Amino acid sequence: MGMPVEYSEFKGNKLIQLYAEADAEKKYAFSFGKTKAKLIMENIKEIEKFAKD
């Protein structure tokens, strides 16, 4: 199961916000926009390897 997701905008730019289900207060949520989302997608294999170590 993935993280809960919310969408919002900041200064006219779309954002996605991710947070852990256990983080009900969303204290440790993080957000990013389309530019960073594209960068993540281009490097998803390396991120997966990093997360597994």
N, CA, C and O atoms as a GROMACS GRO file, in nm:
protein
  212
    1MET      N    1   0.085  -0.119   0.000
    1MET     CA    2   0.000   0.000   0.000
    1MET      C    3   0.088   0.124   0.000
    1MET      O    4   0.189   0.129   0.070
    2GLY      N    5   0.051   0.223  -0.078
    2GLY     CA    6   0.129   0.346  -0.087
    2GLY      C    7   0.092   0.447   0.020
    2GLY      O    8   0.004   0.424   0.104
    3MET      N    9   0.159   0.556   0.015
    3MET     CA   10   0.134   0.664   0.108
    3MET      C   11   0.006   0.738   0.069
    3MET      O   12  -0.030   0.742  -0.049
    4PRO      N   13  -0.064   0.795   0.167
    4PRO     CA   14  -0.176   0.882   0.132
    4PRO      C   15  -0.123   1.004   0.054
    4PRO      O   16  -0.012   1.051   0.078
    5VAL      N   17  -0.203   1.053  -0.037
    5VAL     CA   18  -0.162   1.162  -0.126
    5VAL      C   19  -0.267   1.272  -0.123
    5VAL      O   20  -0.387   1.246  -0.118
    6GLU      N   21  -0.219   1.396  -0.128
    6GLU     CA   22  -0.308   1.511  -0.143
    6GLU      C   23  -0.248   1.600  -0.250
    6GLU      O   24  -0.127   1.601  -0.272
    7TYR      N   25  -0.334   1.675  -0.317
    7TYR     CA   26  -0.290   1.767  -0.420
    7TYR      C   27  -0.327   1.908  -0.377
    7TYR      O   28  -0.430   1.931  -0.314
    8SER      N   29  -0.240   2.002  -0.412
    8SER     CA   30  -0.267   2.142  -0.379
    8SER      C   31  -0.196   2.230  -0.482
    8SER      O   32  -0.141   2.181  -0.580
    9GLU      N   33  -0.198   2.359  -0.457
    9GLU     CA   34  -0.129   2.456  -0.543
    9GLU      C   35  -0.054   2.554  -0.456
    9GLU      O   36  -0.095   2.584  -0.344
   10PHE      N   37   0.056   2.604  -0.509
   10PHE     CA   38   0.135   2.707  -0.443
   10PHE      C   39   0.177   2.806  -0.551
   10PHE      O   40   0.248   2.768  -0.645
   11LYS      N   41   0.136   2.928  -0.538
   11LYS     CA   42   0.166   3.033  -0.635
   11LYS      C   43   0.133   2.988  -0.778
   11LYS      O   44   0.209   3.014  -0.871
   12GLY      N   45   0.019   2.921  -0.792
   12GLY     CA   46  -0.028   2.879  -0.923
   12GLY      C   47   0.032   2.751  -0.976
   12GLY      O   48  -0.002   2.708  -1.086
   13ASN      N   49   0.122   2.689  -0.900
   13ASN     CA   50   0.185   2.564  -0.943
   13ASN      C   51   0.125   2.446  -0.869
   13ASN      O   52   0.105   2.452  -0.748
   14LYS      N   53   0.097   2.338  -0.942
   14LYS     CA   54   0.041   2.219  -0.880
   14LYS      C   55   0.146   2.147  -0.796
   14LYS      O   56   0.263   2.138  -0.835
   15LEU      N   57   0.103   2.097  -0.681
   15LEU     CA   58   0.191   2.022  -0.591
   15LEU      C   59   0.125   1.890  -0.554
   15LEU      O   60   0.003   1.877  -0.555
   16ILE      N   61   0.209   1.793  -0.522
   16ILE     CA   62   0.163   1.668  -0.464
   16ILE      C   63   0.225   1.660  -0.325
   16ILE      O   64   0.342   1.693  -0.307
   17GLN      N   65   0.147   1.615  -0.228
   17GLN     CA   66   0.196   1.603  -0.091
   17GLN      C   67   0.181   1.458  -0.049
   17GLN      O   68   0.074   1.398  -0.062
   18LEU      N   69   0.291   1.401   0.002
   18LEU     CA   70   0.293   1.263   0.048
   18LEU      C   71   0.318   1.261   0.198
   18LEU      O   72   0.396   1.341   0.250
   19TYR      N   73   0.252   1.167   0.266
   19TYR     CA   74   0.275   1.151   0.409
   19TYR      C   75   0.242   1.008   0.448
   19TYR      O   76   0.164   0.941   0.381
   20ALA      N   77   0.302   0.962   0.557
   20ALA     CA   78   0.279   0.826   0.604
   20ALA      C   79   0.141   0.815   0.669
   20ALA      O   80   0.093   0.910   0.730
   21GLU      N   81   0.079   0.698   0.656
   21GLU     CA   82  -0.053   0.678   0.718
   21GLU      C   83  -0.048   0.700   0.868
   21GLU      O   84  -0.144   0.751   0.926
   22ALA      N   85   0.062   0.663   0.932
   22ALA     CA   86   0.076   0.676   1.076
   22ALA      C   87   0.094   0.823   1.119
   22ALA      O   88   0.084   0.854   1.238
   23ASP      N   89   0.119   0.911   1.025
   23ASP     CA   90   0.142   1.052   1.053
   23ASP      C   91   0.011   1.130   1.038
   23ASP      O   92  -0.004   1.209   0.944
   24ALA      N   93  -0.081   1.109   1.129
   24ALA     CA   94  -0.214   1.169   1.122
   24ALA      C   95  -0.209   1.322   1.119
   24ALA      O   96  -0.294   1.386   1.056
   25GLU      N   97  -0.111   1.382   1.185
   25GLU     CA   98  -0.099   1.528   1.188
   25GLU      C   99  -0.025   1.582   1.066
   25GLU      O  100  -0.011   1.703   1.050
   26LYS      N  101   0.022   1.493   0.981
   26LYS     CA  102   0.098   1.529   0.861
   26LYS      C  103   0.221   1.613   0.896
   26LYS      O  104   0.262   1.702   0.821
   27LYS      N  105   0.278   1.582   1.011
   27LYS     CA  106   0.395   1.654   1.060
   27LYS      C  107   0.517   1.632   0.970
   27LYS      O  108   0.601   1.720   0.956
   28TYR      N  109   0.526   1.513   0.911
   28TYR     CA  110   0.643   1.478   0.831
   28TYR      C  111   0.610   1.465   0.683
   28TYR      O  112   0.679   1.394   0.609
   29ALA      N  113   0.507   1.533   0.639
   29ALA     CA  114   0.468   1.531   0.498
   29ALA      C  115   0.573   1.605   0.415
   29ALA      O  116   0.643   1.693   0.465
   30PHE      N  117   0.582   1.567   0.288
   30PHE     CA  118   0.665   1.646   0.198
   30PHE      C  119   0.593   1.668   0.067
   30PHE      O  120   0.513   1.586   0.023
   31SER      N  121   0.624   1.782   0.005
   31SER     CA  122   0.557   1.822  -0.118
   31SER      C  123   0.659   1.849  -0.227
   31SER      O  124   0.773   1.886  -0.200
   32PHE      N  125   0.615   1.831  -0.351
   32PHE     CA  126   0.698   1.868  -0.464
   32PHE      C  127   0.609   1.893  -0.585
   32PHE      O  128   0.494   1.848  -0.592
   33GLY      N  129   0.664   1.965  -0.680
   33GLY     CA  130   0.591   2.001  -0.800
   33GLY      C  131   0.625   1.911  -0.917
   33GLY      O  132   0.692   1.809  -0.903
   34LYS      N  133   0.578   1.952  -1.034
   34LYS     CA  134   0.595   1.871  -1.155
   34LYS      C  135   0.740   1.857  -1.198
   34LYS      O  136   0.780   1.750  -1.244
   35THR      N  137   0.820   1.961  -1.184
   35THR     CA  138   0.961   1.952  -1.224
   35THR      C  139   1.033   1.845  -1.144
   35THR      O  140   1.105   1.763  -1.201
   36LYS      N  141   1.015   1.846  -1.012
   36LYS     CA  142   1.080   1.744  -0.930
   36LYS      C  143   1.017   1.607  -0.952
   36LYS      O  144   1.087   1.506  -0.945
   37ALA      N  145   0.888   1.603  -0.978
   37ALA     CA  146   0.822   1.475  -1.006
   37ALA      C  147   0.882   1.411  -1.131
   37ALA      O  148   0.906   1.290  -1.133
   38LYS      N  149   0.907   1.490  -1.234
   38LYS     CA  150   0.968   1.438  -1.356
   38LYS      C  151   1.110   1.389  -1.329
   38LYS      O  152   1.150   1.285  -1.381
   39LEU      N  153   1.185   1.462  -1.248
   39LEU     CA  154   1.321   1.420  -1.211
   39LEU      C  155   1.318   1.287  -1.136
   39LEU      O  156   1.400   1.199  -1.161
   40ILE      N  157   1.223   1.274  -1.044
   40ILE     CA  158   1.208   1.148  -0.969
   40ILE      C  159   1.178   1.034  -1.065
   40ILE      O  160   1.240   0.928  -1.056
   41MET      N  161   1.084   1.055  -1.157
   41MET     CA  162   1.047   0.949  -1.251
   41MET      C  163   1.164   0.908  -1.340
   41MET      O  164   1.178   0.791  -1.373
   42GLU      N  165   1.246   1.004  -1.379
   42GLU     CA  166   1.362   0.974  -1.462
   42GLU      C  167   1.467   0.892  -1.387
   42GLU      O  168   1.550   0.825  -1.448
   43ASN      N  169   1.463   0.898  -1.254
   43ASN     CA  170   1.564   0.831  -1.172
   43ASN      C  171   1.505   0.729  -1.075
   43ASN      O  172   1.567   0.695  -0.975
   44ILE      N  173   1.385   0.681  -1.105
   44ILE     CA  174   1.313   0.594  -1.011
   44ILE      C  175   1.390   0.466  -0.977
   44ILE      O  176   1.384   0.420  -0.863
   45LYS      N  177   1.461   0.409  -1.073
   45LYS     CA  178   1.537   0.286  -1.046
   45LYS      C  179   1.645   0.309  -0.941
   45LYS      O  180   1.664   0.227  -0.852
   46GLU      N  181   1.716   0.421  -0.953
   46GLU     CA  182   1.820   0.454  -0.855
   46GLU      C  183   1.759   0.483  -0.718
   46GLU      O  184   1.817   0.447  -0.616
   47ILE      N  185   1.644   0.547  -0.716
   47ILE     CA  186   1.577   0.575  -0.589
   47ILE      C  187   1.533   0.445  -0.524
   47ILE      O  188   1.547   0.429  -0.403
   48GLU      N  189   1.481   0.351  -0.603
   48GLU     CA  190   1.441   0.220  -0.550
   48GLU      C  191   1.560   0.148  -0.489
   48GLU      O  192   1.549   0.091  -0.381
   49LYS      N  193   1.674   0.149  -0.559
   49LYS     CA  194   1.795   0.084  -0.506
   49LYS      C  195   1.838   0.151  -0.375
   49LYS      O  196   1.873   0.083  -0.278
   50PHE      N  197   1.835   0.282  -0.372
   50PHE     CA  198   1.872   0.357  -0.252
   50PHE      C  199   1.782   0.322  -0.134
   50PHE      O  200   1.830   0.303  -0.022
   51ALA      N  201   1.653   0.314  -0.159
   51ALA     CA  202   1.556   0.287  -0.053
   51ALA      C  203   1.571   0.146   0.005
   51ALA      O  204   1.541   0.123   0.122
   52LYS      N  205   1.617   0.052  -0.078
   52LYS     CA  206   1.632  -0.086  -0.032
   52LYS      C  207   1.756  -0.108   0.054
   52LYS      O  208   1.760  -0.201   0.133
   53ASP      N  209   1.856  -0.022   0.039
   53ASP     CA  210   1.980  -0.038   0.117
   53ASP      C  211   1.965   0.009   0.260
   53ASP      O  212   2.060   0.002   0.337
   0.00000   0.00000   0.00000
